[in-house]
Amino acid sequence: MEYSGDKFDVIVVGAGIMGSCTAYQIAKRGLKVLLLEQFDFLHHRGSSHGESRTIRLTYPEDYYSDMVIESSRLWEEAESEIGYQVYFKTPHFDMGLPENKSLRSVIASCQLNSIPHRILDHQQVSEQFAGRFKLPENWVGLYTELGGVIKPTKAVSMFQTLAFQRGAVLRDNKEVKEIKRDEEKAGIWVCTSNGERFWGRKCVVTAGAWMQKLLKTVSGLVLPIQPLHTTVCYWKINEGYEAEFLIDSGFPTFASYSEPYIYGTPSLEFPGLIKIGVHGGYPCDPDRRTWVPTLLGNPVTQWIEERFSGRIDSGGPVTTESCMYSMTPDGDYVIDFLGREFGKDVVIAGGFSGHGFKMGPVVGRIVADLVLNGETIGVELKHFRLGRFEEDPKGTVKEFEDQVSCHLHNQ
Ligand SMILES: Cc1cc2nc3c(=O)[nH]c(=O)nc-3n(C[C@H](O)[C@H](O)[C@H](O)COP(=O)(O)OP(=O)(O)OC[C@H]3O[C@@H](n4cnc5c(N)ncnc54)[C@H](O)[C@@H]3O)c2cc1C
């Protein structure tokens, strides 16, 4: 096996948003970092590609909101460093029945975290959004200021560029097959399928939907991270209404705590189209996907028809894009040391369960802290520990279920 020569402080495996943010954070601290990616950089076969991801402060779990606030600040910091925009701000709007457990937890979390918010009845919602959202009389809306859209491919490219500018070495088409501890030299060997070997003092694994496969091969650990194939759907806005769904017209990012959980972003990437999707997907092998779109049945078309009073053509999405979730049983992330023979020298960050993109910058900061200092400040990591699955295979037990449990669709 060929040794590539260079030695690194940290080798990061996987160049989605998490790996790219981590590489940037490490390079920013003046250390030598190598970022390895199995496919082309900015490929469309993982989770961090495409045109839009929501950022929102409202979470049923109260421990995510502070992370979003820090991430939002770090998104802006990175934008000012690179000189272009990837994060487009707009308010965020949640809706559902007042007795819905997730929505109740979201409101409780706003109160606990002193997040400015307004609870609106169906009439106030209609006034707030000038008739663009129509809620059933027994539903409530939750209006918060911190929302927005992040452009994923552009954002990953931004962090890779920033990392490169600070001296990071970036290599794509390098599939990592082995991660081994070198007892003698006190470090880690990372070996690729084309026979190259790289040496690092430490290693980070941010392999997205391949996390389970890779960690099983390198350490025997079987993580409960299930890849799901999911579909991003764009719907046509009926003629004459296009301007109403733009950020400039105050249209928000939104989530409906109904069955199924439906989310969407303002019209931004494709003129005259709006993204409306369903949280979840069907289990898949990331290397053997069928690429068949997740079928969106009657509940979604009916929801679109009723919520937007016929302003959106609910006949079916006009274009779709495939993507993958990496679901944990409790919907919480996994950010921890790999342990075993690797001790604190290998950090893993995965299982972002369909809600990780917004957190990329803060996760990068946390992972860099863990791998370089052995600890992080300002974030409670107990919800993200690997050990929670040993105590209970389902992880952290939550009162609400509709958002957390991945909706496993039938193909
Ligand atoms: C349809 C959809 C909508 C979403 N909406 C939102 C949203 O609105 N808001 C939000 O915050 N989040 C959202 N998410 C979730 C978010 O996109 C993901 O949580 C995030 O992109 C995960 O990033 P990652 O870096 O962990 O994984 P990935 O982007 O998949 O990156 C992992 C990388 O590791 C590489 N890799 C794997 N194995 C190896 C190996 N052996 N060697 C080398 N490289 C390897 C892969 O090729 C890949 O490039 C959404 C996801 C989807 C699919």
The ligand as a MOL file (V3000), in Angstrom:
LIG
                    3D

  0  0  0     0  0            999 V3000
M  V30 BEGIN CTAB
M  V30 COUNTS 53 58 0 0 0
M  V30 BEGIN ATOM
M  V30 1 C -34.6040 16.2000 1.2510 0
M  V30 2 C -33.8420 16.6880 2.4330 0
M  V30 3 C -34.2510 17.8530 3.0580 0
M  V30 4 C -33.5590 18.3210 4.1560 0
M  V30 5 N -33.9640 19.4840 4.7280 0
M  V30 6 C -33.2620 19.9990 5.7340 0
M  V30 7 C -33.6100 21.2690 6.2510 0
M  V30 8 O -34.5590 21.9010 5.7810 0
M  V30 9 N -32.8640 21.7740 7.2580 0
M  V30 10 C -31.8030 21.1050 7.7840 0
M  V30 11 O -31.1740 21.6190 8.7090 0
M  V30 12 N -31.4360 19.8910 7.3050 0
M  V30 13 C -32.1370 19.3330 6.2960 0
M  V30 14 N -31.7780 18.1290 5.7740 0
M  V30 15 C -30.7090 17.3540 6.4040 0
M  V30 16 C -29.3250 17.7690 5.9780 0
M  V30 17 O -29.2690 17.9850 4.5930 0
M  V30 18 C -28.3630 16.6790 6.4270 0
M  V30 19 O -28.5270 16.4840 7.8300 0
M  V30 20 C -26.9170 17.0410 6.1580 0
M  V30 21 O -26.7410 17.4100 4.8100 0
M  V30 22 C -26.0190 15.8430 6.4900 0
M  V30 23 O -24.7100 16.1610 6.1270 0
M  V30 24 P -23.5260 15.1080 6.2940 0
M  V30 25 O -22.2760 15.8650 6.0190 0
M  V30 26 O -23.6750 14.3930 7.6000 0
M  V30 27 O -23.8100 13.9840 5.1850 0
M  V30 28 P -23.4640 13.9860 3.6060 0
M  V30 29 O -23.8180 15.2630 2.9910 0
M  V30 30 O -24.0390 12.7670 2.9910 0
M  V30 31 O -21.8950 13.8740 3.5820 0
M  V30 32 C -21.2200 12.6750 3.8750 0
M  V30 33 C -20.1130 12.5340 2.8530 0
M  V30 34 O -19.2570 11.4630 3.2310 0
M  V30 35 C -18.8350 10.8280 2.0410 0
M  V30 36 N -18.3740 9.4810 2.3920 0
M  V30 37 C -19.1290 8.4800 2.8860 0
M  V30 38 N -18.3700 7.3780 3.0590 0
M  V30 39 C -17.1040 7.7040 2.6840 0
M  V30 40 C -15.8830 6.9790 2.6120 0
M  V30 41 N -15.8170 5.6820 2.9590 0
M  V30 42 N -14.7800 7.6270 2.1570 0
M  V30 43 C -14.8320 8.9310 1.7910 0
M  V30 44 N -15.9800 9.6470 1.8020 0
M  V30 45 C -17.0980 9.0450 2.2570 0
M  V30 46 C -20.0950 10.8340 1.1910 0
M  V30 47 O -19.8320 10.5900 -0.1600 0
M  V30 48 C -20.6480 12.2150 1.4710 0
M  V30 49 O -20.1600 13.1630 0.5400 0
M  V30 50 C -32.4490 17.6180 4.6630 0
M  V30 51 C -32.0300 16.4500 4.0300 0
M  V30 52 C -32.7150 15.9880 2.9190 0
M  V30 53 C -32.2470 14.7220 2.2580 0
M  V30 END ATOM
M  V30 BEGIN BOND
M  V30 1 1 1 2
M  V30 2 1 2 3
M  V30 3 2 2 52
M  V30 4 2 3 4
M  V30 5 1 4 5
M  V30 6 1 4 50
M  V30 7 2 5 6
M  V30 8 1 6 7
M  V30 9 1 6 13
M  V30 10 2 7 8
M  V30 11 1 7 9
M  V30 12 1 9 10
M  V30 13 2 10 11
M  V30 14 1 10 12
M  V30 15 2 12 13
M  V30 16 1 13 14
M  V30 17 1 14 15
M  V30 18 1 14 50
M  V30 19 1 15 16
M  V30 20 1 16 17
M  V30 21 1 16 18
M  V30 22 1 18 19
M  V30 23 1 18 20
M  V30 24 1 20 21
M  V30 25 1 20 22
M  V30 26 1 22 23
M  V30 27 1 23 24
M  V30 28 2 24 25
M  V30 29 1 24 26
M  V30 30 1 24 27
M  V30 31 1 27 28
M  V30 32 2 28 29
M  V30 33 1 28 30
M  V30 34 1 28 31
M  V30 35 1 31 32
M  V30 36 1 32 33
M  V30 37 1 33 34
M  V30 38 1 33 48
M  V30 39 1 34 35
M  V30 40 1 35 36
M  V30 41 1 35 46
M  V30 42 1 36 37
M  V30 43 1 36 45
M  V30 44 2 37 38
M  V30 45 1 38 39
M  V30 46 1 39 40
M  V30 47 2 39 45
M  V30 48 1 40 41
M  V30 49 2 40 42
M  V30 50 1 42 43
M  V30 51 2 43 44
M  V30 52 1 44 45
M  V30 53 1 46 47
M  V30 54 1 46 48
M  V30 55 1 48 49
M  V30 56 2 50 51
M  V30 57 1 51 52
M  V30 58 1 52 53
M  V30 END BOND
M  V30 END CTAB
M  END
